């Protein structure tokens, strides 16, 4: 198994464990929903991934987005990993 696949599997397991924790306590679930609200474009799964890697993270954006807004990422900071969708163009074959 590649290093990349192993990392994705590890992050996915952490995310699923965190999701189970939130399902057992309604107060925690409400806290999670309020936390997710702080992100402008991340899915539930990615919000859980972010939270499992850096508890209390706010202002999460790509390096490029930080740079465009005039913010500088401090030297030595590590990236927070998220799952990106794999988009494909599809077409209909009229002959089939």
Buried (B, 14 or more C-beta within 10 A) or exposed (E): EEEEEEEBEEBBEBBEEBBEBBEEEEEEBEEBEEBBEEBEEBEEBBBBBBBBBEEEBEEBBEEEEBEEEEEEEEEEEEEBBBBEEEEEEEEEEEEE
